[in-house]
């Protein structure tokens, strides 16, 4: 007898293991990675086959059969099943959560509890008859508590039974196709039609142009100008046949004409050859391509992928932001055409599902996408690329809390192929690994065609204030904007804060408008006249008076993108601005529409948050203004200086990327800070050296690895109690090579009415760390969880905020 080991779709600690199920001899072929429907307890659930064997320790009387095999082709490859087990262990999560992270959300199963009458309606009591009068099958959850109890009692005597309905969240899209007979048969049909059947004759005249062809019914209706009933008449009479066929949803993607292969510079050629040699040798090697902004990293990616495709292999390209994807996709599709699939969060569930199916069926060879595209189900990978590898968005914040860079390296080892990490400002951890020889360092220090780096000047906003300029725009920046407008050139203005103002304050009593559920001030959004919390989504009206002292001296302080736009138009009324932030890009396709409009010259200024800082390549941009360079510098986070340096370097790289000279103006209240001074000169290595000294002094990555454990509870007393227990357990279970920091309140100590505490573990060697963390999670899931405590574990967190 063949036995399948199945992980069931139930995220609880008690069932976080494979269960044995028997296979019917006549059942469809089941492989590792297959989705199956299995009986579990008193209901059916979806499960994933993670192993196959010939025998089992389960008593044959208790061994259950697999009810149904869901997919003709396994949803997951054996590699991805193995990867899920690795992630479950190393990110401390349930295996089902790791498995489902690898599939598009459209394939997730939704469950509905049904109650079905098993006897004729007249045999039920009047109360039950009322429930089942419209249908003998009812949704249990739609019934009132009284009706639910009636049904439970009726189930005990066999009058009703409970069932579980399962359905996939998104289905395969199909279209109706009409199969047209021969011209000879069509002429016979012409003689059978009534002279008064004008619409039928009209349809037939159209069909005579397409004998022996298959036509899309929707197109026939439109072009022949006939309605559905006319076509149905032909189908019923047997004149034509109708069938349904599967189709993919069309994606509105930027389409580029053929993207011509460029001649490589000496530095590009050297980088390409190193990667090509690893591809040809089928060698698992991780490369760090450190190239200044505009140095032509993308062309190296394209030519390396071309080599992969020549070998009949496949490639995954990750990009960090949705804003990056349209331009990047257009370039890849311009070079490789229909061999490219796109995977990012701006697509609908159905579109993502279709792209995933193209990949799984081997219809494409290249995937360009955001973080989750790292799980593309390719079976013959030849190269994995992470563009802007330093970006924090490559770290998943929800379970499984993986880093795409780690997953890429794991998959590279599995397929024995290279991984290429590209950045002008690599993460300190990556550059440190390259310095140690763990990664192979490739450098590109020049722009193609010898185009110059932009000139960067730093404006001290303290001096502006002393001269009486209270605006958020310095005199130098306004003058530079006017000059670009006169020359017909474009401008990018960068501010890393959305909304109109950072907070609202009473100037009489000092009260700030705080979120009632979080320890954070509310942000004013002028377009909707609301105060919003960016942590729990609470929002409220703008009070006319101070709620504390009833003073009317309420004022807005700080600056957001909305306010930046308003202030700029006050100074230069005729300027045209496209604003890009979370508020203006929340609708599907908004990123691409706004960027396309800017690319066509429909606005002089692109104003936005960090989504405009990376990867955008418009030749007419000659000025970049950074409105508040130190907004990220003074955050209470160990990566604050690194983030500031990266953002300033990246946003500076948007200027002067073609034949025009670029200029960058950086406004700051801390012009002397090393991250601002070194970003001005685009001096990464000096910055790396200074920042590494700081990390060594305070014991932060890459000098130490870090694990962050965050606990939250509605009761402050309880969260402190469990945080202390956690720290005590860790100090007892781990040896002296581990440093336990805390417990202490999180930097934002209350979010959504829950108090938050955290502990940090610093270490250089793992030793028994994962065993200890799994023991801690066992204690949490079997005991503490019942007390409504929440515990999350982040390996190598990107931020301690």
N, C-alpha and C positions, 0 to 999 in steps of 0.2 A: 504494500500500500504506500502511495506517495503522500508525504506530509508537507504542508506549507506552513512556514513560520510567519505570522502576520502581526504587524503593529496596527492596532485599531485606532480609529479616529475619535479618541477620547483623551483629553488632556488632563489626566489626574495621575498622581504619584502611584496609586495602587495598581494601575494597569500599564505603567511605563516599562513594558517588556514584551517580547514576542509571545504570541499564543499559537498553539498547534491546531491546525485544521486539516481534515482529510480531504483528498481530491477524489471526485467521482472518476471512474475509469473512462467514461465517455465525455468528461468535462473538456472544454477547450484547453489548448496548451497554456499552461501557466508558467511564467518565468519570474525571476527575481525582478522586482520593480513593478509587477502587475498590480493594478487596483482590483480589489475583489469586494463583493458584498458578503458579509458573514453574520450569522446569528451571534449576538453578544448580550448575555442576560436575557431580558424579555423583549429585545428589539433587534433589528438588523442595523448594522453600521458598515461604513466603508473602511477597508483596511488596505495595507500595503504589504506585499509579499517581500520579506527581507531574507528569506532562506528557504531551501528545499532539502528534504531528507527522506530516508526510506522507513524510519521507525520513530516511535514516540514513547515517552514514559506515561502519557495520559491513558487512563483506563479506557478501553475501547467502548464501554457503555456510555462514557461521558464525552467521547470525541465527537465533535460536530463537523458537518460537511460545509464546504464553501458553497454559498447559495448561488453566486453568479460571478462570472469574470466580466469586469466592466469594460475593459479596453481590448481591442484586437491586438494592438501593439503595446507592450508595457509602457506605462506613463513615465517611469524613471529607468535610467540605465543602471547597470550594476555598479558603475563608478559612483553615481549620485547617491545610491543607497549606502555605499561605503562611506562617502563623504558626510552623509547625514549622521551616521554613527559617530564619526570623528567630531562633528560640530556639537552633537548632544553632549559628548564627554567634555570637550574643551570650552564650551560656552555655558555649561551647567544648565541644560534645558531638557525638556521632554523630547524623545526621538520623533514623535509624531509632528511636533512643531518644526523640527529641522527638515523632515521630509516634505511637509507642506510648503515650506519657504521656497522650495525648488520648483514649485509648479505655479502657473498663473492663477490668480485669485478666481478666475472663471471656472476652474476645475474643482474648486472647493465644493463640498456637498452641504446643502441645507436640509435639515431634518424637520419633519412635521409629525406630531403625534395625532393619529386618527382614531376615532372610535366608530366601530361598524356594528350595526344591528344584525344579529344572526338569526332572528326569527321574524316572521311576517309582522307588519306594522300593527295589525289588529290584535296581535297577542301581547303587545306591550301595554304597560300601564298608561293612563292618560298623560301623566307627566313626561314619560319617555316618548310617547307618541308626539308630543309637541316638539321635542328635540329633533326627531327623525322624520318629521312630516315632509320636509322639503327634499331630503335625501337620506338614504340609509347609511351614508358615510359622512361624518362630521369632523371638523377640526376640534380636537379636545381643548386646545388653548383658547379657542373662541367662545367656549361655554362659560356660563357663570359658575362661581364656586358651588352653588346648590346643585346645578345641573351636573357638574363634574362628580360630585358625591353620588348622585343618582346612578350615573354610569358605572362608577366603581362598584357599587352594590350590585348592579345588574350583571356585571362581569362575573361576579362570584357564583351566579346561578346560570350562567351561560347564555344570557339574553343578548349580550353585546361582547365584543372582543376589541382589544387594543392592537393597533398596527402602527408601523412607522413608515412614513412616505419619505423617500429620498429623491432629491433632484439636484443636478449640477446647476451652478448659478448662471452659467451662460451656455447656450446651445450652439451647435454648428449652424452657420448660416447656409441656407439653400435657396435655389431659384428654380422656378418651373420652366421646363424646356418642352417645346412642341416638335415632334418628329414628323416631317412633311413627306408624303409619299411621292412616287414618280410623277413626271409630267403627264404621262398617259393616264394614270389614275385620277389626277386632278381634272383632266378634261372630261372623264367619265362623270365625276362629281358635278361638274358644271351643268351637265344635262339633267341631273337629278334635282337641282335647286328650283324652287318656285320663282317665277318672274317677279313676284312681289317681295321676295326676300332680299331687299336691296343691300342691307348690311352684310348678309352672308355672301352675296356676289362680290361685294367690295373686298371682303376678307380673302375670298378665293383668288381674286385678281392679284392681290398682294402675294399670296402664297405661290402663285405660278412662277414668280421670279426666283423661287428658292426650292426647286424640286430636290428630294433626297437629302435635305439638310436638316440640322437641328437648330431651332431658333428660340431665343429667350422670349417667353410669353409676354413679359412686360414691354419689351421692345416692339413686338408684333402689335400689341394694343395701341401703342403710341403712334407707330409709323403707318399702320393700316387704318387708324382712327376708328377702332371698334371697341366695344365694351366686353367685359368678361363673359356675360351670358351668350354672346355670339360665338365666342371661342368654345364655350362649354357645349353648345349645340353641335359643333363639328366633332368634339371629343366623344359625346354621347352617341352620335351617329356612326362613329368608327371611321370617319374621314381622316382624322389625324390622331396620333397618340401623344399622351402627355407623361412626362416623368419629372423627377426632381434631382438636381445635382448639387453637390457641395460647392460653395464659392467662398472666397476670402473677402473680408471687409476691406474696402479701400482706405488707405491712410493718406491724409493730406500732408505729404512730405515735400520739402523743398526739392525740386528736381533740377539738376545741373546738366548742362551739355557735357559732352565728353571732357573729363578732367585730364588734361595732357600731362604725361609723365615728364617731370622736370629733371634737368641735369643736376646732379648732386655736387655740392661744394666738397672740398677736400675733407672737411670735418664730418659732413653728412655721410660721405662715402666710407670713411673709417668706421663710423657708428654702424652703418648698414652692413658692412662686411662682417663685423663682429657678430651681429645678430644672425646674418645669413649663414655663417659657418656653424652656429649652434643649431639652426634649423636643419641644415643639411646633414649634420652629425646626429640628429635626433637626441640632443643633449639637454637635460633639464638644467638650465642656468638662468639666474636672475640678473638682469642688466638694469642699472640705474642710468638713464639718459638725462644728464644735467645740461640743459641747453637754455641759454638766455631767451627771453621773450622775443618771438619773431625769428628765431634761428632756424626754423624749418623742420621741427620735430615731426609734424604730420606727414611730410613727404617721406621721411625715413619709415614711418609706420606703413604708409601705402606701399612702398617698394618691398618692405619685408613681407607684407601680406601677399603681394603678387608672387613672391617666391614660394610662400606656403601653398597658394592655389596651384602653382605649377606642379607641386608635388602631390596634388590631390588631397590636400589636408584642409583643415578649417581654422578659423581665427575668431577670437572674441576681442572687441575693443570697448573698454569702459570709458565713459566720460562722466564728470562729476555733477553737472548741473543740467536741468532740462533746457535752459537757455542756450547751452552749448550744442545740443543735439541737432537742431535743424541744419545749422551750417555744417557741422561735422558729417551728418548723414548725407547731405547734398554732395559733399566732396567724395565720400566713399561710393555713393551710387553713381556719381559721374565717372568714377574709375572702374567700378566692378559691376555696374548695372543691377540686374535682378538677382544677383548672387547675395545681395545684402538684405538682412532683416533688421528691423528696428525694435528696440525694447526699452520703453521708459514710461514714467508714471503719467505723462500727459495723454497717453493713449487710453481709449475706453477698454473695459474688461474684454469685450469681444475682439477688439483689434489686437490686444496682447495675446489672446488665446490663438488667433489666427497666425500671428507671427511665430508663436511657440510651435504650432503644428508644422509650419514650413521647416523650422529647424529640426524637429523630431523626425520628419520624413526625409530629411536630407535634400530638400529642394533649394536650400541656400547654403553658402559656405562661410559667410562673414556675418557676425552680429555686432551692431553698434548700439550701445545702450547704457543706461544708468546702472547703479549698483547690482540690482537683482539679475542683470543679464549675465553675471558671472556663472549662474547656474544653467546657462543654455545647454540643452541636452545633446551636444555634439559627441560623436564617438571616435573622432580621429583628429583631435586638436593638434595643430602645429605651432601655434603662437597665441599668447595672451598678452594684451596691452592694457595698461592703466595710464590714461592721460591725466595730467595734473595729479599725480599720485599722492601729493601731500594733503589733498582735500579731506576734511573731516566727514563729508557726506558719504565716504566709502565705508564708514562704520555704521552698522545697523543699530539703532537705539532700542528696538523691541526684540523680543526673543524670536529666533536665536541671534544673540548679539555678536555677530561675526564681523570681521574686517575683510573687505573684498580683496585686499592685497594678500592676506594670509590664505584665502580660498584659492586665489589665482596661483600662488606658489604650490599649494597642495595639488591642484589639478595639473600644473606643469610637471611635477614629479611623477604623477600617475601616468601621464601621456608621454613622458620623456621628451618634453619640448620646452623652449625658452619662454621666460616671462620678461616683458619690457616695461619698466616703470619710467614714465617721462615727467619732467617738471623743470621749471626755471628756478623753483624754490623748494627743493625736496624736503620732506619731513626730516627733522633731525635724526630720528631713528633710522631712516633709510640711508642717509648720508653717512652716519656712523657705521652702519653695516658695510657700506661700500669702502670706507676707509680701512675697515678690518679685513676686507677681502671676502666677506660673506656674499656680497653682491659684486658684480663687475661694473666698474665706473666707466661711463662713456661721456665725453664732454664736448659741447658745441658752444663756442664763445663768440661767434660772429654771426651777423645776419647775412643771408644771401644777397648778392649784388652789392655788398658792402654798404647797405643802407644803414644810416647812423642811428644809434639809440637816441631817444628823445632827450632834450635838455630839461633838467629837473631843477626847479627852484622851490625853496621852502619859505613860506610866509609866516612870520611870528604874529599870531592873532592878538597877543598881548599888546604889541606895538600899535596894531590897528585900533584897539580899544583906547589906548592912551591918546591917539590922535582924534578921538571922537567918533570913530566908525563903529557903531553898534550892530551893523548888519552881519549876517553870516557869510557875506561875500566880501573879500578883501578888494581894495582898489585895484591891485594888480590883476586879479582874476577877472573883474568886470571889464577892465581895459582889454585884456586878452580875448575875452568873449566877443567884444565889439569888433576887434580886428578880424577875427575869424568870420564873423557874419558878413563883413564888407568883402572878404575874399571868397565867399561862397563855400567855406570849409565847415566841417562839422565838429561838434564838441561833445565830450562825455563828462558828466558830473557824477561823482560817486559819494554816497553817504550811507553808512551802514546802519540806518535806522528808518523803519517805515512809520507811517502816521504823521500827524501834524506837529505834536509837541510831546516831549518825553513825560512830562507830568504837569499836574495842575496844583497850584499852591495858593493858600490864603496869605496875603502879605500883612495882615493884621495879627493873626495868631500862629501862623506857621504851619497850619494843618495842610497835609497833602491828601489828595483823593487816592485812597488805597483800595485795592481789591479786598472785599470782605472775606474772601476764601483763601487768599494767598498773601504772603508778606512781600508785596511788590506794588509799586504805584501803577495807576491806570494810565494808559496812553490815549491822548485826544486824537480822534479821527475827524477832521473837519468836514469831509465830503458827506458824512452821515450824521454829523453833530452828535457823536457818541464818545463815551469814555470806554476803552476796552482793555481787558487783561489778556496779554499774549501768552499766558500760561494755562489758564483754565477756560478761556473764551467767555468769561463773564463780561457783560456790558451794561451800561446804564446811561441815563441822560446827563447832560451837562448842567450842574446846579447853578441857579442864578445867584445864590448866596452861599456863604460858607456854612456847611451843615453843623459846624462846631460853635462858631461865635456869631453867625448870621451877618457877617460883614459882606459887603458887595465887592471887596477888593480881591476877587479871585483872578489869578493871572496864569497864563500858560508859560512854561519854561522848557528849555531844551528845544531840539530841532529834529524834525522828521522829514521824509521825502516830500510829503504834501506841502509842508511849510516852505521847504526849499524852492518848490515850484512857484508858489505864490509870491515869495520874496523876489525871485528872479524876474517875474513878470511885472512887479512894481518898479524895478529899476530899468528894465528893458521891455516895455509893453508889447512891442511887435515881435518878440521872439517866439518861435514855435518849439514846443517841448513834448517829448514822449517820455512818460514816467513809467518805470518798470520796477515794481515791488510785488509783494505777496498780494496786495489789494487789487492791483491792476492786472495781474496775470492768473487770477484764480479760475477763470473760465477756460474750457478746453480750447487749445490752439492759440491762446492769447499771446504766449511767448513768441511764437513764430510770426504772427501777424504784426506785432509791434516791431520786431527786429526787421522784418521785410519792409515795413513802411519806412523805417529809419534808413535802411539800405538803399531805398529808392529816392532818398533825399526829401521825404515829406516833412521832416522836422530838422531843425538846426541843432537841437540838443537832445541827447539821451541821458536822462537823469534816473539813477537807480541805486539799489542796494547791491550786495555782493554778487547777485546773479549776473551783473554786467561786468564784473571785474575780470573774468577769465575767458580766454579762448575766442572772444569776438574779434573778427578780422574785417574791418571796413577801411578801404584805402583813403577815404576822404576825411577821416578823423585826424586832426592835427593838434588838438588841445584836450588834455584831460585835467579836470580840476577835482582834487580830493578835498571835500569841504570840511571834514573834521577827522584828521588822520589819527588823533589819539582817542577816538570813541571806543576802540577795542583795546587800547593800550593799558587802561587803568582797571580792567576787569580783574577780580580776585581769582585769577586762574593761572596756573604755571605756564600755559602756552600763550599767554596774552602778547608777549613781545614777538614770538614767532608768528602768530596769526597776523599781527600788525605789519611785520616785515613782508610776509607773503602777499597780503592784500595790496600793499602799496606797490610792490614790485610788479604784481600781476596787472593792476589797473594802469600802471605807468606804461606797460607794454602794449596798451591799446592805441597809443599815439604814434603817428609817423611810421606805419607799417609798409607803405608803398614808397613812391618817389618823393613825397612831401616830408619836410622836416617836422618832427613832432615836438611838442612842449608839454610839460607836466607842471602844474602848480599845486603844491601840497600846503594846505592850511592847517596849522597846529598851535596848541598852547604849550607844547613840549618839544620845541625844535631841536633841543640839544640831546634828546634821547637817542641811544645808539641804533635802535631799530629804524628810526626815521632817517637819521643821517646815512646809514649804510644802504637803506632802500633807495635813497636819493641817488646814490652812486651805483646801484645795482651790484653791490659787493656782497655776494652770498657767502663766500668762504670766510672773510673777516667776521661777518655776522655769526656764522656757525661757531667760530672759535670763541667769540665773546659769550654767546648763549650757552655753549657747552660748559664753560666755567661756572655759570650761574646754576645750571642743572646739577653739576657735580657738587657744588657748595650746599645745595638744598636737598639733594637726593631724589631727583626726578628723572624720568626717562630722557635720554636712553641710558643713563648711568644705572638706573634701577628699572625693573618692570614694576607695574602698579596694578593692583586689583582694588576696585572701589565697591564697597558693600553699602547699599542704601536701604534703610528701614523707614517705614512710615506707618503712622497710626493716627486715628482721630483723637486719641488721648496723649497728651504730652508726657504724662507720668509713665504710661505703658511703653511708649517708644524709647524713653530713656532706659527703662528697666531692661528691655530686650536688647538694646544697643550695648549696654554694659555686659549682658550675658554673652553676646556675640564676641565682643573683644576678649572677654575672659576665656571663652572656648578656644579662640584662635591662638592666644598666648600659651595655652596649655598644650594644644595639639601640634603647633609648629615649633621648629627648633630656633636657636638663637640667630641663625642666618637671616631670618625674616624679621622685618621691623613692622610692628603693628602701631598705627597712628590712630588716635581717637579712643572712644567715640566722641563726636562733636556734632553740633547742629550743622546741617547742610547750609551752603551759602545762601540759598533761598529756603528758609527754614520751615515754611508752610506753603503748600500748594494744594488747592482744591479741598480745603478744610482738613488736610492731613499734615501732621507735624513730621519733619524729616530729619533723621540723624544718619551720619555715615562713619564708617571705619575704612581705613586704607591699609593695604598690605603692600609693603615694598620688599622686593627680593631680587636676587641675581641668578639663582638657580631654582628650578621648580621643585626638586626633591619630591616630597609627598603632598605638595600643594593641592592637586586635583582630588586626591583621596579625601583630604580634610574638607575641601569645599563641598564635595558630595555628601559627606557626613553632616555638615552644617545644614545643607538643603534637606536632608532626611529629617533632621530635628525640626526644621521649620515646617515642612509639609505634613508631618505626622502630629505635631503638637502646637506650635506657635500660630500656624495659619488659622486654627479654630478660634483664636482670639482676635481675628480680623487684622492681624499684622500683615504687612507686605514687605518682602525682602527681595531685592534685585542685586545681581552680581554682574559687574562690568569688568571684563578682562581688558587691560590697557585702555582705559577710558580716554576719549578725545578731549573731555573737559570735566572739571570738577564742579561746575555750576549746578 
